[in-house]
Structures are given as C-alpha cells and as structure tokens.
Amino acid sequence: MSKVKVKLKDGSVREVEKGTSILDFAKQISEGLARVAIGAELNGESADLMTTIEEDCNLNILRFEDENGKDFLRHTSSHILAQAVKRLYPGTKLAIGPSVDNGFYYDFDSDHTFTPEDLKKIEKEMQKIVKEDLTLEKFVLPRDEAIEFVRKQGEDYKVELIQDLPEDETISFYRQGDFVDLCAGPHVPSTGKVKAIKLLNIAGAYWRGSEKNKMLQRIYGTSFTKKADLEEYLNRLEEAKKRDHRKIGKELDLFSLNEEGPGFPFFHPKGMVIRNILEDFWRSEHVKRGYDEIKTPVILNEQLWKQSGHWDHYKQNMYFTNIDDMNYAVKPMNCPGSILMFDRKKHSYRDLPIRMGELGLVHRHELSGALHGLMRVRCFTQDDAHLFMLPEQIKDEIIGVIDFVDYVYNTFGFKYHIELSTRPEDSMGSDEDWEIATNSLRAALDEKGLPYKINEGDGAFYGPKIDFHLEDCIGRTWQCGTIQLDFQMPQRFDLSYVGADGEKHRPIMIHRVIFGSIERFIGILIEHYAGKFPTWLAPVQVKILPITDKHLEYSLKLEKEMKQKGIRVEVDTRNEKIGYKIREAQLSRVPYMLVIGDKEVESGEVAVRSRDKGDLGAVTVENFINDTIKEIEEKR
C-alpha cells in the first residue's frame, strides 16, 4: 500500500500507510497515547479517532485535557443522555444535543414532565450505557433516505433539521447499540470512554430559540474521563453557588435589580463605596500614564452611528429615540464620542500619542433571558480609553497598555491568560489594513514574551483585538480587558494630523478597556473574594462593638478619630449582647472588629478581632490606626 506523510503538532513528520485510522496511528506512536486519545484535529478540522488518513496531512491527537478535547467526550455524553431517555420514556422526541462550555445538554419533547428525581433515574441508565461500552459507528444516507429514516422513527424535529440543510450536504448519523441519532459528529470511539457523568438541572427551551415555537425540556449535564475530576468540578459548582454575587450583594446591601428596570442595576450606599474606590483608582493610575479624562453624551445623532459603522453591524443591540423630529441613538459604545473629541481641533505629529480615557455609561439591548445580576445588564459603565498615534508608535502604545492591564489585575490578585482575536466575517476594511493591525498586536505580545492563544474570527468588526481573561480563585475565567487596534474609524471620520512634512496623515486608533464594565467587574470581585473584600476595598473597614451602653461614648469618640484619618468605620449602637454583635459583624464580612469594654476604656487600647486571622489581642489605638492606614495605602 502507498504511504502518506503526517505532520504532528510538534513539527515532526511520520509516514503511515494510506487508510490507517487515526487511532491505529496513535498506537504506532505509543500505546499510552492511544489510551488517552479522545479525538483529533485533521488539517484543522475535528475528526473521530476512527477517521482514516488518506493523504498527506497535519494531525493533532487530542486528550481530554487539551483545548477542544472535552467536546468529543461531552458530545458523546449528550447522545448517551438521549439514549437513556428514549429507553426510559419511549414516546419522547429528540431535538438537539450539543456539547457546551463545562458540559452538554439535550432538548426533549416529552409528555412526561421531568423532575429532579427523574434525573437520578436517567443518570443511572446512562451509567449502564457507559458500562455497555457501545461502539459509536458513523454512517451516511442520501437526503431523501435520511428524511424517510428519521420520519419512520417519529423524530419530527430531525426531519426539520435535515430539510433545512443545503441540498448537496451529506447527511450523517451515529449508531451506538440500538440507538441512532442524526449528527455531524465528532465523537469518542465508544461510550465506555465516559468514566464520570452527572446530570445537573432541567430548564425550558424554545425549539430553535424562538418563543413562537414549542417549549421543550432541556436537561443539562457534565462529564469527565476521571471521577476525581468530576468531584472537583461539582465542589467548584457548590463553591460558586456560595459566592453568587447576587446573593452576597443582597446580604451586604451593595446593589439590587428591580422589576421597574430589568437589567438596570441600582447601587446602594455601600455598593457605591466600592464603585467610587474603583473609579478613583482608575483615575489616579491614568493620570500617572499620561491620559486625559473626557466625558461624552449618552445620546447622539443617528447619523453618527451610521458613519461609525455601528448602524450596520450593531443596530439590533441599540436603543433609539426621537428629539425635535430628528433620530438619535443611545450610545452602545464610547468610541464615536472620543473621535469627535479628537477631531475638535487640528493636531500636529508632535501632539501624538493622544490618550483619552472615559468612564462612559453605555446601553445595550440584551434579551431578558440573558440578563444575569451585574454580569449581564442593559446599562453599564465602560472604563474606556482611546489612543490616537503615529504608525511608528503602535507597538510601544500596545506594550504600554499591556503593562497597565498587568498592573491593575495584579493589584486585585488575578491571574489571567491572553487571546488574540482575528478578523470576523462581519467586518469592514481592507485585507491589508487587517493584516497590518493583526501583525502589530502579535509583535507586541511576542516582544513581551507573553503566551497567547489565537481566537480565529472573533475580532471586532473594525479591527483585531487582544483579550485578557481573568481567572478567579475557584478557577473560572472572565473576559474583561481588551485592546483593539483600529484603522477603520479614523478613515470613516476622516481624522488627520499634520506630519513633519507639513502634509495631512491618518492617525491609528486603539480602543481599550481594563475593567471592561465597572458593574461586571464589581460582580466578579464579589465572587472572587466571596464578599470578603481586602481592607482597601471594603465598604466598612472597621466595626466598633461596645459591650454595653456605658462604653458607647468612648466608641463614638474612636469612630470620629478614625473617620478623620479616612478609615470607613461604624459603631454598632444596638442594645444587644456582644456575642450577637460579633456574629453580625462576621456575617457582614468586615475586615476588623474592635470590642470595647471597661478594660479598653481605661487603658485607651482596643481589642482587635480580624475577619481572616481571628483574635489579635489588645493594641493601642494609634498603632491600630497606623497599621490599618498602611494596609489600605499598600492595597494589600
């Protein structure tokens, strides 16, 4: 038989007989690799391990831990779920069942209403299917035969799916034992690969996401190749529930979301303390780095949004109004306003770079089902900045922003990873501009020596971007900061500066956020710290707890002294037992509690209890104040 060449991810090239399956090829490399292999990428496309190698190719053999590796296992898990449901509830009709972030789901049309108790029964049946170690076999049918095949099975939703596929598309199915499902794949070789599986919850879902269609029942689950990994994930889920920012926000009286304004958060006095600290920190750090702060209007003429390109690319997410018989839009982004600020006067090349920052309130229409606490809202404040520069300044400005982002995230104790997002399908501008912009971002990351992942097709419609994904203390990631390089807006608004040659030239523009959204960042901080904010961020830094009313006068005197030194302090003046006051202060997650009794009044000291370290004993008032101020100033 003829040989073909296979180039592996590490750059090595091996020869193999044409028609060899990817699994057999993995065995030729090592039995260990074949045991952990779960799927592959063949010339950049996902492929089953049973796919045969027919020509020279690039091949990346995937394990569960690899990026995209989990999709293979979890897609198969959704089929196992469907097979179990069909066994237990034979009249059920199948809709769709993909893998998703952290798991999988399947949508069902059933006369039976699924309950949490049913999930246990279904999960048990799934485990039986896993033990049966059923091989997944792919087969294809011509379009007409495929429609007839699923129609005989009574699968109306599958008939509709096939009818909507292009006329020339191959219709593929996967069989595992007596169960067959319409599916493009890919899958793991057998159900036995799914070593650990858990069904999580039930939700309603309209067929194809349209409320005009029937409401189906969606069952969510997750799966792993090791039971220990599943247990760790479930523990993280429990921890995430405890840290839910909506729950903690209510307990600590930070913010609320009311029916009168769905998606429009209300910040309470203590929530405003955190918000103002973040904004003050933002302002002081921007001044140090040569930024000027601006403020642009929330409502601007519709024509501006047509000129910027948002009308064509973002109109469905915008709000509109009419003023004096003219059409206006509520801004979804701050960039057009910043462009008008740049263009208000003529600039020389000597003026550049110009860095303008804005804490700008934006409004975006989100579907009601997508709203989630502070994480997904309809109005939020972006910590925007727009930088205008010469072409030769691009790399240094990008590096400056990268260093700024790194400083801010380290201040809050976040680790992060970076993604470089390239040109999307719905974009504007020339290929040449996009190539220059993308290469400029890549060069800055390479010069900094930072690892990054390429995220194909996920750039903004006007330019490629660098995204920063924060990792919180329980391992979840949040996309916050972004750096977007833009050649398009300066062209659309005919921006210019006068160069050294006396001629007009086009500036380059960077769009940049660090927090991303003040509201969302606060939500992330609440969950990251579980409401136990570091002292410099805590709405109340010190709680003074007088044991009886006779200690109240001294406590109020201490409060006044600390407030004068800038410490946020409260006295618990209630006529309650000291044990109750201490428990209440602990529940409010205050960093320091000062218990005041006869001894403290006589000695001029305070008995200090730390939220994190427990009883610290008696210290002088002066030492406590000095130590607390130092902790706040150092942002420990």
C-alpha positions as CSV (number, residue, x, y, z in Angstrom):
1,M,0.0,0.0,0.0
2,S,1.1,3.6,-0.6
3,K,2.4,5.8,2.2
4,V,1.3,9.3,3.3
5,K,3.1,11.9,5.4
6,V,1.6,13.0,8.7
7,K,2.9,16.2,10.3
8,L,2.3,16.3,14.0
9,K,1.8,19.4,16.3
10,D,5.5,19.3,17.5
11,G,6.6,19.7,13.8
12,S,7.8,16.0,13.4
13,V,6.7,14.1,10.3
14,R,5.9,10.4,10.2
15,E,4.9,8.1,7.3
16,V,2.0,5.8,7.6
17,E,0.1,3.5,5.2
18,K,-2.8,5.3,3.5
19,G,-6.2,4.3,5.0
20,T,-4.8,3.8,8.6
21,S,-7.2,5.1,11.2
22,I,-6.1,7.9,13.5
23,L,-6.4,5.5,16.5
24,D,-4.1,2.9,14.9
25,F,-1.7,5.7,14.0
26,A,-1.7,6.8,17.7
27,K,-0.9,3.2,18.7
28,Q,2.1,3.2,16.4
29,I,3.4,6.3,18.3
30,S,2.7,4.8,21.7
31,E,0.1,2.6,23.5
32,G,-0.1,5.3,26.2
33,L,-1.1,8.0,23.7
34,A,-3.7,5.7,22.2
35,R,-5.2,5.0,25.7
36,V,-5.7,8.7,26.5
37,A,-6.6,9.9,22.9
38,I,-10.1,11.1,22.7
39,G,-10.2,12.7,19.2
40,A,-8.1,14.6,16.7
41,E,-7.8,17.7,14.6
42,L,-7.1,16.7,11.0
43,N,-5.9,19.6,8.9
44,G,-7.5,21.9,11.5
45,E,-10.9,20.1,11.4
46,S,-12.3,18.0,14.3
47,A,-12.2,14.2,13.5
48,D,-13.1,11.0,15.2
49,L,-10.3,8.6,16.0
50,M,-11.8,6.1,13.6
51,T,-11.3,8.6,10.7
52,T,-8.8,7.2,8.2
53,I,-5.8,9.1,7.0
54,E,-6.0,9.2,3.2
55,E,-3.4,11.9,2.2
56,D,-0.6,14.0,3.4
57,C,-1.9,16.0,6.4
58,N,-1.4,17.9,9.6
59,L,-2.6,15.9,12.6
60,N,-3.1,16.9,16.3
61,I,-4.2,14.0,18.5
62,L,-6.2,15.3,21.4
63,R,-6.6,14.2,25.0
64,F,-9.5,15.3,27.3
65,E,-7.3,17.9,28.9
66,D,-6.4,19.6,25.5
67,E,-8.3,22.5,24.2
68,N,-11.3,21.2,22.2
69,G,-10.7,17.7,23.6
70,K,-13.6,17.9,26.0
71,D,-16.1,18.5,23.2
72,F,-15.6,14.9,21.9
73,L,-16.5,13.3,25.3
74,R,-19.3,15.7,26.1
75,H,-20.9,15.4,22.6
76,T,-21.0,11.6,23.1
77,S,-22.4,12.2,26.6
78,S,-25.4,14.0,25.1
79,H,-26.1,11.0,22.9
80,I,-25.9,8.7,26.0
81,L,-28.4,11.0,27.7
82,A,-30.7,10.8,24.7
83,Q,-30.4,7.0,24.5
84,A,-31.2,6.7,28.3
85,V,-34.2,9.0,28.0
86,K,-35.5,7.0,25.0
87,R,-35.1,3.8,26.9
88,L,-37.0,5.1,29.9
89,Y,-39.6,7.3,28.2
90,P,-40.1,5.7,24.7
91,G,-42.5,8.3,23.3
92,T,-40.0,11.2,23.7
93,K,-39.0,13.1,20.6
94,L,-35.4,14.3,20.2
95,A,-34.4,17.9,19.3
96,I,-30.7,18.8,19.6
97,G,-27.9,17.8,22.0
98,P,-24.6,19.7,21.7
99,S,-21.6,20.0,24.0
100,V,-21.3,23.4,25.6
101,D,-18.9,25.1,28.0
102,N,-18.4,22.8,31.0
103,G,-20.8,20.1,29.8
104,F,-23.6,19.2,27.5
105,Y,-27.4,19.3,27.1
106,Y,-30.2,17.7,25.2
107,D,-33.6,19.1,24.3
108,F,-36.6,16.8,24.6
109,D,-40.3,16.9,23.6
110,S,-42.0,14.6,26.0
111,D,-45.4,14.1,27.5
112,H,-43.6,13.3,30.7
113,T,-42.5,16.3,32.8
114,F,-39.0,15.7,34.0
115,T,-38.3,16.2,37.7
116,P,-35.0,16.2,39.8
117,E,-35.9,12.7,40.9
118,D,-36.1,11.6,37.2
119,L,-32.5,12.9,36.7
120,K,-31.2,10.3,39.2
121,K,-33.1,7.6,37.3
122,I,-31.8,8.8,33.9
123,E,-28.3,9.2,35.2
124,K,-28.4,5.5,36.4
125,E,-29.4,4.4,33.0
126,M,-26.6,6.5,31.4
127,Q,-24.1,4.7,33.6
128,K,-25.4,1.3,32.4
129,I,-24.9,2.5,28.8
130,V,-21.3,3.6,29.7
131,K,-20.7,0.1,31.1
132,E,-22.0,-1.5,27.9
133,D,-19.1,0.2,26.1
134,L,-21.1,0.6,22.9
135,T,-19.1,1.5,19.8
136,L,-20.1,4.7,18.0
137,E,-20.4,4.0,14.3
138,K,-20.9,6.7,11.7
139,F,-22.9,6.2,8.5
140,V,-24.3,8.5,5.8
141,L,-27.5,8.5,3.8
142,P,-28.7,10.4,0.8
143,R,-31.0,13.3,1.7
144,D,-34.3,11.6,0.8
145,E,-33.4,8.3,2.5
146,A,-32.3,10.3,5.6
147,I,-35.6,12.1,5.9
148,E,-37.5,8.8,5.5
149,F,-35.3,7.1,8.0
150,V,-35.9,9.7,10.8
151,R,-39.6,10.1,9.8
152,K,-40.1,6.3,10.5
153,Q,-38.5,6.9,13.9
154,G,-41.2,9.6,14.6
155,E,-38.4,12.2,15.0
156,D,-40.2,15.3,13.6
157,Y,-37.5,17.7,14.8
158,K,-34.8,15.7,13.0
159,V,-36.9,15.9,9.8
160,E,-37.0,19.7,10.0
161,L,-33.3,19.8,10.7
162,I,-32.5,17.7,7.6
163,Q,-34.9,19.7,5.4
164,D,-33.0,22.9,6.4
165,L,-29.6,21.5,5.4
166,P,-28.2,22.5,2.0
167,E,-29.3,20.3,-0.9
168,D,-25.8,18.9,-1.5
169,E,-24.9,18.3,2.1
170,T,-24.0,14.7,3.2
171,I,-26.4,13.5,6.0
172,S,-24.6,11.6,8.7
173,F,-25.8,9.6,11.6
174,Y,-24.2,7.9,14.6
175,R,-25.2,4.5,15.9
176,Q,-24.5,3.2,19.4
177,G,-26.2,-0.1,20.1
178,D,-29.9,0.2,19.3
179,F,-29.8,4.0,19.4
180,V,-29.3,6.1,16.3
181,D,-29.1,9.9,16.1
182,L,-28.7,12.5,13.3
183,C,-25.3,14.0,13.9
184,A,-22.3,15.5,12.1
185,G,-20.0,14.3,15.0
186,P,-17.3,14.1,16.1
187,H,-17.4,11.5,19.0
188,V,-15.2,9.3,21.1
189,P,-14.9,5.7,19.9
190,S,-17.2,4.2,22.5
191,T,-19.5,5.0,25.4
192,G,-17.0,3.4,27.8
193,K,-14.7,6.4,27.5
194,V,-17.2,8.5,29.6
195,K,-15.9,7.4,33.0
196,A,-17.7,10.1,35.1
197,I,-21.1,11.6,34.3
198,K,-23.5,13.9,36.2
199,L,-26.9,15.4,35.3
200,L,-27.2,18.9,36.8
201,N,-30.5,20.5,36.1
202,I,-33.6,20.9,34.0
203,A,-34.7,24.1,32.1
204,G,-37.2,25.1,29.5
205,A,-36.0,25.9,26.0
206,Y,-38.0,27.0,22.9
207,W,-37.3,24.9,19.8
208,R,-34.7,26.8,17.8
209,G,-34.7,29.6,20.4
210,S,-37.9,31.2,19.1
211,E,-40.7,31.9,21.5
212,K,-43.1,31.3,18.6
213,N,-42.1,27.6,18.7
214,K,-42.9,24.9,21.3
215,M,-41.3,24.9,24.7
216,L,-39.1,21.8,25.1
217,Q,-37.4,20.4,28.2
218,R,-33.7,20.8,28.4
219,I,-31.5,18.5,30.6
220,Y,-28.0,19.8,31.4
221,G,-25.1,17.6,32.4
222,T,-21.4,17.3,32.5
223,S,-18.8,14.5,32.1
224,F,-15.2,13.7,32.6
225,T,-12.7,10.9,32.0
226,K,-11.9,10.7,35.7
227,K,-14.3,10.6,38.7
228,A,-11.9,12.7,40.7
229,D,-12.2,15.5,38.1
230,L,-16.0,15.3,38.3
231,E,-15.9,15.6,42.1
232,E,-13.6,18.6,41.9
233,Y,-15.9,20.3,39.4
234,L,-19.0,19.6,41.5
235,N,-17.2,21.1,44.5
236,R,-16.4,24.2,42.5
237,L,-20.1,24.5,41.5
238,E,-21.1,24.4,45.1
239,E,-18.4,27.0,45.9
240,A,-19.7,29.1,43.1
241,K,-23.2,29.0,44.5
242,K,-21.9,30.2,47.8
243,R,-20.1,33.0,46.1
244,D,-23.0,34.1,43.8
245,H,-22.7,37.9,43.7
246,R,-26.5,38.3,43.6
247,K,-26.8,36.5,46.9
248,I,-23.8,38.2,48.6
249,G,-24.8,41.6,47.1
250,K,-28.1,41.3,48.8
251,E,-26.6,40.2,52.1
252,L,-24.1,43.0,52.2
253,D,-26.6,45.6,50.9
254,L,-24.5,46.5,47.8
255,F,-26.9,46.6,44.9
256,S,-30.3,45.5,43.7
257,L,-32.2,44.7,40.5
258,N,-35.8,45.8,40.4
259,E,-38.8,44.9,38.2
260,E,-39.1,48.6,37.4
261,G,-35.8,48.5,35.5
262,P,-34.8,44.9,34.4
263,G,-31.1,44.9,33.5
264,F,-30.6,48.4,35.0
265,P,-28.9,47.9,38.4
266,F,-29.4,50.1,41.5
267,F,-26.3,50.7,43.6
268,H,-26.8,51.1,47.3
269,P,-24.5,53.4,49.5
270,K,-22.1,50.5,50.4
271,G,-22.0,49.4,46.7
272,M,-21.2,53.0,45.8
273,V,-18.2,52.9,48.1
274,I,-16.7,50.0,46.2
275,R,-17.6,51.7,42.9
276,N,-16.1,55.0,43.8
277,I,-12.9,53.3,45.0
278,L,-12.5,51.6,41.7
279,E,-13.2,54.8,39.8
280,D,-10.7,56.8,42.0
281,F,-8.1,54.1,41.5
282,W,-8.8,54.2,37.7
283,R,-8.4,58.0,37.6
284,S,-5.2,58.2,39.6
285,E,-3.5,55.4,37.6
286,H,-4.5,57.0,34.2
287,V,-3.1,60.4,35.3
288,K,0.3,58.7,36.0
289,R,0.3,57.3,32.5
290,G,-0.5,60.4,30.6
291,Y,-4.2,60.0,29.9
292,D,-6.7,62.9,29.8
293,E,-10.2,62.2,31.1
294,I,-13.2,63.2,29.0
295,K,-17.0,62.8,29.2
296,T,-19.2,62.4,26.1
297,P,-23.0,62.5,25.8
298,V,-25.2,59.4,26.3
299,I,-27.4,60.3,23.3
300,L,-26.0,61.2,19.9
301,N,-27.5,61.7,16.4
302,E,-28.3,58.6,14.4
303,Q,-26.1,59.8,11.5
304,L,-23.0,59.5,13.7
305,W,-23.7,55.7,14.3
306,K,-24.2,55.2,10.5
307,Q,-20.8,56.9,9.9
308,S,-19.1,54.8,12.6
309,G,-20.4,51.5,11.2
310,H,-22.4,50.6,14.3
311,W,-25.6,51.1,12.4
312,D,-24.8,48.3,10.0
313,H,-23.1,46.0,12.5
314,Y,-24.7,46.6,15.9
315,K,-28.2,48.2,15.3
316,Q,-30.1,45.2,16.8
317,N,-28.4,45.9,20.2
318,M,-29.1,49.7,20.3
319,Y,-31.9,51.9,21.7
320,F,-33.3,54.8,19.7
321,T,-35.2,58.0,20.4
322,N,-36.6,61.0,18.5
323,I,-35.8,64.6,19.5
324,D,-37.1,67.7,17.6
325,D,-38.1,65.4,14.7
326,M,-34.6,64.0,14.4
327,N,-33.5,60.5,15.1
328,Y,-31.0,59.8,17.9
329,A,-29.4,56.7,19.4
330,V,-28.4,55.9,23.0
331,K,-24.8,55.1,22.8
332,P,-23.8,51.4,23.0
333,M,-20.1,52.3,22.8
334,N,-18.0,55.4,23.6
335,C,-15.7,55.4,20.6
336,P,-17.6,57.8,18.3
337,G,-17.7,60.4,21.1
338,S,-14.0,60.1,21.6
339,I,-13.4,60.5,17.9
340,L,-15.4,63.8,17.9
341,M,-13.2,64.9,20.9
342,F,-10.1,64.2,18.9
343,D,-11.4,66.0,15.8
344,R,-12.4,69.2,17.7
345,K,-9.1,70.8,16.7
346,K,-6.1,70.3,14.4
347,H,-3.2,68.2,15.6
348,S,0.5,68.0,14.8
349,Y,2.5,64.8,14.8
350,R,4.2,66.3,17.9
351,D,0.9,66.0,19.8
352,L,0.7,62.3,19.3
353,P,0.2,59.9,21.0
354,I,-3.0,61.4,22.5
355,R,-4.6,59.2,25.2
356,M,-8.2,59.9,26.3
357,G,-10.0,58.0,29.0
358,E,-13.7,57.9,29.8
359,L,-15.9,56.3,32.3
360,G,-18.7,56.2,29.9
361,L,-22.2,55.0,30.5
362,V,-23.4,52.8,27.6
363,H,-26.7,51.0,26.9
364,R,-27.1,47.7,25.0
365,H,-30.3,45.8,24.4
366,E,-30.0,42.3,25.9
367,L,-32.7,39.7,25.7
368,S,-34.4,39.3,29.1
369,G,-33.4,35.6,29.3
370,A,-29.7,36.6,29.0
371,L,-29.8,39.1,31.9
372,H,-27.7,37.9,35.0
373,G,-27.1,40.1,38.0
374,L,-24.3,42.5,37.4
375,M,-22.6,40.1,34.9
376,R,-25.1,40.8,32.0
377,V,-27.0,44.1,32.2
378,R,-28.6,46.6,29.8
379,C,-26.6,49.7,31.0
380,F,-23.1,49.7,32.3
381,T,-20.0,52.0,32.7
382,Q,-17.1,51.1,30.4
383,D,-13.7,52.2,31.6
384,D,-12.9,53.2,28.0
385,A,-9.8,54.7,26.6
386,H,-9.0,55.7,23.0
387,L,-5.4,56.3,21.9
388,F,-4.5,58.1,18.7
389,M,-1.0,57.6,17.4
390,L,1.5,57.6,14.6
391,P,2.1,54.3,12.8
392,E,5.6,54.0,14.3
393,Q,4.1,54.4,17.8
394,I,1.8,51.4,17.6
395,K,3.9,48.7,19.2
396,D,5.1,50.9,22.1
397,E,1.5,52.0,22.9
398,I,0.2,48.5,22.8
399,I,3.0,47.4,25.2
400,G,2.2,50.3,27.5
401,V,-1.5,49.2,27.7
402,I,-0.4,45.5,28.3
403,D,1.8,46.7,31.2
404,F,-1.1,48.8,32.6
405,V,-3.5,45.9,32.4
406,D,-1.0,43.6,34.1
407,Y,-0.5,46.2,37.0
408,V,-4.3,46.5,37.6
409,Y,-5.0,42.8,37.6
410,N,-2.1,42.0,39.9
411,T,-3.4,44.7,42.3
412,F,-6.6,42.7,42.7
413,G,-4.8,39.3,42.8
414,F,-5.9,38.0,39.5
415,K,-4.1,35.6,37.2
416,Y,-5.0,35.9,33.5
417,H,-4.4,34.5,30.1
418,I,-4.4,36.2,26.7
419,E,-6.2,35.6,23.4
420,L,-5.5,37.3,20.1
421,S,-8.8,37.5,18.1
422,T,-8.6,37.9,14.3
423,R,-10.9,39.2,11.6
424,P,-14.6,38.2,11.8
425,E,-16.8,37.5,8.8
426,D,-18.9,40.6,9.5
427,S,-16.1,43.2,9.3
428,M,-15.1,46.3,7.4
429,G,-11.8,47.5,5.9
430,S,-9.2,46.2,3.5
431,D,-7.2,42.9,3.9
432,E,-4.0,45.0,4.0
433,D,-5.2,47.1,7.0
434,W,-6.3,43.9,8.8
435,E,-3.0,42.2,8.2
436,I,-1.0,45.2,9.5
437,A,-3.2,45.6,12.6
438,T,-3.1,41.8,13.4
439,N,0.7,41.7,13.0
440,S,1.1,44.8,15.2
441,L,-0.8,43.1,18.1
442,R,1.2,39.9,17.6
443,A,4.5,41.7,17.5
444,A,3.7,43.5,20.8
445,L,2.8,40.2,22.5
446,D,5.9,38.5,21.1
447,E,8.2,41.3,22.3
448,K,6.7,41.0,25.8
449,G,7.3,37.2,25.7
450,L,3.6,36.6,26.7
451,P,1.9,33.3,25.7
452,Y,-1.3,33.7,23.9
453,K,-4.0,31.7,22.0
454,I,-5.2,32.6,18.5
455,N,-9.0,33.1,18.5
456,E,-9.9,32.9,14.8
457,G,-12.7,35.2,13.6
458,D,-13.6,36.7,17.0
459,G,-12.3,40.3,16.5
460,A,-14.4,43.4,16.5
461,F,-16.0,44.4,13.2
462,Y,-13.4,47.3,12.8
463,G,-10.2,45.6,14.0
464,P,-8.4,42.6,15.6
465,K,-8.0,42.6,19.4
466,I,-6.1,41.2,22.4
467,D,-8.5,39.9,25.1
468,F,-7.5,39.4,28.7
469,H,-9.3,36.5,30.5
470,L,-9.1,36.8,34.3
471,E,-9.0,33.6,36.4
472,D,-10.7,33.9,39.8
473,C,-9.9,32.0,43.0
474,I,-12.0,28.9,42.1
475,G,-10.6,28.6,38.5
476,R,-13.4,30.3,36.5
477,T,-12.4,32.7,33.7
478,W,-13.9,36.1,32.9
479,Q,-13.1,38.1,29.7
480,C,-12.6,41.7,30.9
481,G,-9.8,43.7,29.4
482,T,-9.3,44.2,25.7
483,I,-7.0,46.1,23.3
484,Q,-8.5,46.7,19.8
485,L,-6.4,48.2,17.0
486,D,-8.5,50.2,14.6
487,F,-7.6,51.5,11.1
488,Q,-11.2,51.9,10.1
489,M,-12.8,54.5,12.3
490,P,-10.1,57.1,11.6
491,Q,-10.8,56.6,7.9
492,R,-14.6,56.8,8.2
493,F,-14.3,60.0,10.2
494,D,-11.5,61.4,8.0
495,L,-9.3,62.0,11.0
496,S,-5.9,63.6,10.3
497,Y,-2.8,65.2,11.8
498,V,-0.1,67.3,10.2
499,G,3.1,65.3,9.8
500,A,6.7,66.5,9.9
501,D,6.4,67.0,6.1
502,G,3.6,69.5,6.5
503,E,1.1,67.1,4.9
504,K,-2.0,65.6,6.4
505,H,-1.7,62.0,7.6
506,R,-4.2,59.4,9.1
507,P,-3.7,58.5,12.8
508,I,-4.0,55.0,14.1
509,M,-6.5,54.3,16.9
510,I,-6.6,51.9,19.8
511,H,-9.8,51.1,21.8
512,R,-9.0,49.8,25.2
513,V,-10.8,48.7,28.5
514,I,-9.3,47.2,31.6
515,F,-12.2,46.6,34.0
516,G,-14.4,46.1,30.9
517,S,-17.5,47.1,32.8
518,I,-17.5,48.6,36.2
519,E,-20.7,46.8,37.1
520,R,-19.5,43.4,35.9
521,F,-16.0,43.9,37.5
522,I,-17.7,44.5,40.8
523,G,-19.7,41.3,40.3
524,I,-16.5,39.4,39.6
525,L,-14.8,40.9,42.7
526,I,-17.7,39.9,44.9
527,E,-17.4,36.3,43.8
528,H,-13.6,36.3,43.7
529,Y,-13.4,37.5,47.3
530,A,-16.7,35.8,48.4
531,G,-17.7,39.2,49.8
532,K,-14.6,39.3,52.0
533,F,-13.1,42.4,50.3
534,P,-9.5,43.4,51.1
535,T,-9.4,46.3,53.6
536,W,-8.8,49.0,50.9
537,L,-11.9,47.9,49.0
538,A,-14.3,47.0,51.9
539,P,-17.3,49.3,52.3
540,V,-16.9,49.2,56.1
541,Q,-13.3,48.6,57.2
542,V,-13.8,48.7,60.9
543,K,-16.8,47.8,63.1
544,I,-16.6,49.1,66.7
545,L,-18.6,46.9,69.1
546,P,-19.3,48.4,72.6
547,I,-20.1,45.7,75.1
548,T,-22.7,47.9,76.9
549,D,-24.2,51.3,76.6
550,K,-21.6,52.7,79.1
551,H,-18.9,52.0,76.5
552,L,-20.8,53.9,73.8
553,E,-19.3,57.3,74.4
554,Y,-15.7,56.0,74.0
555,S,-16.7,54.0,70.9
556,L,-18.2,57.1,69.3
557,K,-15.0,59.1,70.1
558,L,-13.0,56.3,68.4
559,E,-15.3,56.4,65.4
560,K,-14.8,60.1,65.0
561,E,-11.0,59.9,65.2
562,M,-10.8,57.1,62.7
563,K,-13.1,58.8,60.2
564,Q,-10.9,61.9,60.4
565,K,-8.0,59.7,59.3
566,G,-10.0,58.4,56.3
567,I,-11.0,54.9,57.8
568,R,-14.5,53.8,57.0
569,V,-15.9,52.8,60.4
570,E,-19.2,52.1,62.0
571,V,-20.3,51.7,65.6
572,D,-22.9,49.0,66.5
573,T,-25.0,51.1,68.9
574,R,-27.7,48.4,69.4
575,N,-28.6,47.2,72.9
576,E,-27.6,43.6,72.1
577,K,-25.2,41.1,73.7
578,I,-21.6,41.3,72.5
579,G,-21.7,37.7,71.1
580,Y,-24.6,38.6,68.9
581,K,-22.8,41.8,67.7
582,I,-19.6,39.9,66.8
583,R,-21.6,37.3,64.8
584,E,-23.4,40.0,62.9
585,A,-20.1,41.8,62.1
586,Q,-18.6,38.5,60.9
587,L,-21.6,37.9,58.7
588,S,-21.1,41.4,57.2
589,R,-17.5,40.3,56.4
590,V,-16.0,43.5,58.0
591,P,-12.1,43.2,58.0
592,Y,-11.7,44.4,61.6
593,M,-13.9,44.4,64.7
594,L,-12.9,46.4,67.8
595,V,-14.5,45.1,71.0
596,I,-14.8,47.9,73.6
597,G,-15.3,47.2,77.3
598,D,-14.1,48.6,80.7
599,K,-10.5,47.5,80.1
600,E,-10.3,49.2,76.8
601,V,-11.9,52.5,78.1
602,E,-9.4,52.6,81.0
603,S,-6.3,51.6,79.0
604,G,-7.0,53.6,75.8
605,E,-6.5,50.4,73.8
606,V,-8.7,48.3,71.6
607,A,-9.3,44.5,71.5
608,V,-8.9,43.6,67.8
609,R,-10.6,40.7,66.0
610,S,-9.5,40.1,62.4
611,R,-12.0,38.6,60.0
612,D,-9.2,36.5,58.5
613,K,-6.9,35.8,61.5
614,G,-9.2,35.8,64.5
615,D,-8.4,37.4,67.8
616,L,-5.3,39.7,67.6
617,G,-5.4,40.8,71.2
618,A,-5.1,44.4,72.6
619,V,-3.2,47.2,70.8
620,T,-3.0,50.9,71.2
621,V,-5.5,53.0,69.2
622,E,-2.6,54.8,67.5
623,N,-0.9,51.6,66.4
624,F,-4.2,50.1,65.1
625,I,-5.0,53.3,63.1
626,N,-1.5,53.5,61.6
627,D,-1.4,49.8,60.7
628,T,-4.8,50.0,59.1
629,I,-3.9,53.1,57.1
630,K,-0.7,51.4,55.8
631,E,-2.6,48.3,54.8
632,I,-5.1,50.5,52.9
633,E,-2.4,52.5,51.2
634,E,-0.5,49.4,50.1
635,K,-3.7,47.8,48.8
636,R,-2.8,44.5,50.4
